[in-house]
Amino acid sequence: MSAAAKLETRSTQELRRIVLSVAGWGLCAIALLGVIFPLLDIVGVVAGRGITALSFSLFTQTTTGAANGLANAIEGTFVITLFAMLIAVPIGVGAGIHLSEYGKNRLGSAIRFMSDTLTGTPSIVLGYFSYIVFITALGWGFSLLAAAITIAILIIPYLARITELALQQVPNPMREAAYALGATDGVVVFKIVLPAASGAVITGGLLGLAISVGETAPLIYTAGWSDQMWTGHFTQSPVAYLTYVIWTFINQPDEHSHQLAYAAAFLVMLVVLAINISVRLMVKRTKFT
Amino acid sequence: MTLRPFRLLVLCISLMIPAALCAVVLFLAGYAGQAISFNGLHFLWDVNWNLGDLYGDPVTVNGITIPPGAEYGVLAFIAGTLASSGLAIFIAVPLSVGAAIFLAEAVPVLENHARDRLSWLPPIRPALAMLVELVAVVPSVVFGLWGIAVLVPFLGHYISPTGNGYGLLAAAIVLALMITPIIASTLYDALLQVPKENRESAFALGSTHFEVVTKAMMPMVRSTLAGGIVLALGRALGETMAVLMVSGGGLNMLPTSLFSPISTIASFIVSQLDSAESDPTSMSVKALAEIAFVLFIITLAVNVAAKLLSSGALNVRSRKA
């Protein structure tokens, strides 16, 4: 029987159902393209215009003057991220250890809930909180320390939950065996549980790093902006950062500022996407083996 | 009872998270206190936000020192926030539902048929799912840059009657793109969890594949989907940089059309940094603390709702006997 003859034998209702199905799948396919296309376009536009703006002087000169680069912003983003991680990793991992190992009670679920609430709090609210406390009340002025603490508050809840989930994957008999050999709490966690889950914990740290590099809103009210390199002071000295360049320089009238904005966006995208893609590939590989 | 120093140590570290949250709430509320007592409920339905004459001699109203002529009303920003987030949800839900259904149901069929011949290809479904997830990690400010470079000129050229692309619609589209992966990956994971038996019995009754998805699978994941949508709403309400860059920064007016310039609460806080710094009475800093507190309360309520929905504490799935 040919396809045409087969179609004729179908009732109109059947036909309607088939047409609806085909149309439905078509719309779903278009929706998927609609989600993925902007991502590809963003990467294309930013990479296309960012790469042409890259030059050697970008990494050696500060944003001061006419012939300028991004050295101060690159350095600023680097130190803010570094100190934010130095604060966030011990606290986040420590909290994760508590939640996973000793947090199976009311207190544990209360902390978990508060941690999720902190994750859901808009970053600008955290930034404004830091502005009130560190800049105004404590009188630090726009500074590296205020920026690093703000970013740390932002990352800690992520790190805590990722660490908790990672430690949960470690089978209980390993803990029991260690306790049976007379190991103390600290030894069990640091010699047995944490090493077994180290991959996933490092993953969490990398994701926190990506968040830190890409954040803007909480830094506006804490880091301020500086045309100079970081002075080495933790307070009373504003710091430059890459995302600031993106949102202010794109609104400048001259083409050179636009180029700097695209170059900064390219660098930020490169770090964030590289971290996220490698983390996802890494996690997938460990699942298969 | 033996003392366990290690457990105590990690407990103390862990308690820093609630401490941080409490500090945020207390400082914002405490700092906003004077502004709350000065503005009263007026704050919520006054459209005008006027810093007053910052260079004039401060006047004292009801025992509180403010710049002359200052009034603080946030209705315009609440309206801008709700309008842009609502519109974003309206755009994002069909997009992400379609994308998730296609990923979960249509892609593996292609893969199974062709697996033997096309084994050299990378697995299609994980690759596509990863692309959708990657949308969520693009920094907000890069979305804003793309909005200024691509979206706003497009809207201004082809759609906007005034030729100006900045405004409510641009903000809503950028927000929609940013929250799609949240809804899509929630739904995608839920669809993969639907028991095989339910799918297969629907097939056995003669349903087309699309009917299996819409009539047998979607009703089962309805509450998870609702949770994902509310979670995405919470993210959209607090989104700052991308909205700030494409919204046109409208002040003291309610949005009247898709192309009205708007400000959301979050974007307004960022844009007010300079004036807050230059106010000698620091009243605007306090009023901004109040508006930040309002934003915190709104997102907290939305996130709690999302949690209740996805944990199934509220049974939204209507079961017909």
HADDOCK unambig.tbl for C-alpha pairs under 7 A between the chains (distance, minus, plus):
assign (segid A and resid 21 and name CA) (segid B and resid 210 and name CA) 5.21 0.50 0.50
assign (segid A and resid 24 and name CA) (segid B and resid 210 and name CA) 6.97 0.50 0.50
assign (segid A and resid 27 and name CA) (segid B and resid 98 and name CA) 6.85 0.50 0.50
assign (segid A and resid 28 and name CA) (segid B and resid 98 and name CA) 4.01 0.50 0.50
assign (segid A and resid 28 and name CA) (segid B and resid 99 and name CA) 5.64 0.50 0.50
assign (segid A and resid 28 and name CA) (segid B and resid 101 and name CA) 6.76 0.50 0.50
assign (segid A and resid 28 and name CA) (segid B and resid 102 and name CA) 5.51 0.50 0.50
assign (segid A and resid 29 and name CA) (segid B and resid 99 and name CA) 6.68 0.50 0.50
assign (segid A and resid 29 and name CA) (segid B and resid 102 and name CA) 6.08 0.50 0.50
assign (segid A and resid 31 and name CA) (segid B and resid 95 and name CA) 4.68 0.50 0.50
assign (segid A and resid 31 and name CA) (segid B and resid 96 and name CA) 6.85 0.50 0.50
assign (segid A and resid 31 and name CA) (segid B and resid 98 and name CA) 5.23 0.50 0.50
assign (segid A and resid 31 and name CA) (segid B and resid 99 and name CA) 5.15 0.50 0.50
assign (segid A and resid 32 and name CA) (segid B and resid 98 and name CA) 6.51 0.50 0.50
assign (segid A and resid 32 and name CA) (segid B and resid 99 and name CA) 3.96 0.50 0.50
assign (segid A and resid 34 and name CA) (segid B and resid 95 and name CA) 6.91 0.50 0.50
assign (segid A and resid 35 and name CA) (segid B and resid 95 and name CA) 6.85 0.50 0.50
assign (segid A and resid 35 and name CA) (segid B and resid 132 and name CA) 6.84 0.50 0.50
assign (segid A and resid 35 and name CA) (segid B and resid 177 and name CA) 6.90 0.50 0.50
assign (segid A and resid 36 and name CA) (segid B and resid 131 and name CA) 6.62 0.50 0.50
assign (segid A and resid 36 and name CA) (segid B and resid 132 and name CA) 6.15 0.50 0.50
assign (segid A and resid 39 and name CA) (segid B and resid 135 and name CA) 5.87 0.50 0.50
assign (segid A and resid 42 and name CA) (segid B and resid 146 and name CA) 6.03 0.50 0.50
assign (segid A and resid 91 and name CA) (segid B and resid 13 and name CA) 5.83 0.50 0.50
assign (segid A and resid 94 and name CA) (segid B and resid 10 and name CA) 5.42 0.50 0.50
assign (segid A and resid 94 and name CA) (segid B and resid 13 and name CA) 5.98 0.50 0.50
assign (segid A and resid 94 and name CA) (segid B and resid 14 and name CA) 6.60 0.50 0.50
assign (segid A and resid 95 and name CA) (segid B and resid 10 and name CA) 6.15 0.50 0.50
assign (segid A and resid 95 and name CA) (segid B and resid 13 and name CA) 5.59 0.50 0.50
assign (segid A and resid 95 and name CA) (segid B and resid 14 and name CA) 3.93 0.50 0.50
assign (segid A and resid 97 and name CA) (segid B and resid 10 and name CA) 6.88 0.50 0.50
assign (segid A and resid 98 and name CA) (segid B and resid 10 and name CA) 5.33 0.50 0.50
assign (segid A and resid 98 and name CA) (segid B and resid 11 and name CA) 5.83 0.50 0.50
assign (segid A and resid 98 and name CA) (segid B and resid 14 and name CA) 6.38 0.50 0.50
assign (segid A and resid 111 and name CA) (segid B and resid 18 and name CA) 6.19 0.50 0.50
assign (segid A and resid 114 and name CA) (segid B and resid 18 and name CA) 5.67 0.50 0.50
assign (segid A and resid 114 and name CA) (segid B and resid 21 and name CA) 6.96 0.50 0.50
assign (segid A and resid 115 and name CA) (segid B and resid 17 and name CA) 6.15 0.50 0.50
assign (segid A and resid 115 and name CA) (segid B and resid 18 and name CA) 6.95 0.50 0.50
assign (segid A and resid 117 and name CA) (segid B and resid 300 and name CA) 6.70 0.50 0.50
assign (segid A and resid 118 and name CA) (segid B and resid 21 and name CA) 6.23 0.50 0.50
assign (segid A and resid 120 and name CA) (segid B and resid 303 and name CA) 6.67 0.50 0.50
assign (segid A and resid 121 and name CA) (segid B and resid 296 and name CA) 6.38 0.50 0.50
assign (segid A and resid 121 and name CA) (segid B and resid 299 and name CA) 6.63 0.50 0.50
assign (segid A and resid 122 and name CA) (segid B and resid 238 and name CA) 4.64 0.50 0.50
assign (segid A and resid 122 and name CA) (segid B and resid 239 and name CA) 6.83 0.50 0.50
assign (segid A and resid 124 and name CA) (segid B and resid 240 and name CA) 6.95 0.50 0.50
assign (segid A and resid 124 and name CA) (segid B and resid 266 and name CA) 6.39 0.50 0.50
assign (segid A and resid 125 and name CA) (segid B and resid 292 and name CA) 5.67 0.50 0.50
assign (segid A and resid 125 and name CA) (segid B and resid 296 and name CA) 6.86 0.50 0.50
assign (segid A and resid 129 and name CA) (segid B and resid 24 and name CA) 6.00 0.50 0.50
assign (segid A and resid 129 and name CA) (segid B and resid 27 and name CA) 6.99 0.50 0.50
assign (segid A and resid 129 and name CA) (segid B and resid 28 and name CA) 6.36 0.50 0.50
assign (segid A and resid 185 and name CA) (segid B and resid 6 and name CA) 6.36 0.50 0.50
assign (segid A and resid 186 and name CA) (segid B and resid 6 and name CA) 5.85 0.50 0.50
assign (segid A and resid 214 and name CA) (segid B and resid 139 and name CA) 5.04 0.50 0.50
assign (segid A and resid 215 and name CA) (segid B and resid 139 and name CA) 6.76 0.50 0.50
assign (segid A and resid 216 and name CA) (segid B and resid 141 and name CA) 6.96 0.50 0.50
assign (segid A and resid 217 and name CA) (segid B and resid 240 and name CA) 6.57 0.50 0.50
assign (segid A and resid 217 and name CA) (segid B and resid 241 and name CA) 6.39 0.50 0.50
assign (segid A and resid 243 and name CA) (segid B and resid 141 and name CA) 6.80 0.50 0.50
assign (segid A and resid 246 and name CA) (segid B and resid 141 and name CA) 6.97 0.50 0.50
assign (segid A and resid 247 and name CA) (segid B and resid 141 and name CA) 6.48 0.50 0.50
assign (segid A and resid 265 and name CA) (segid B and resid 142 and name CA) 6.24 0.50 0.50
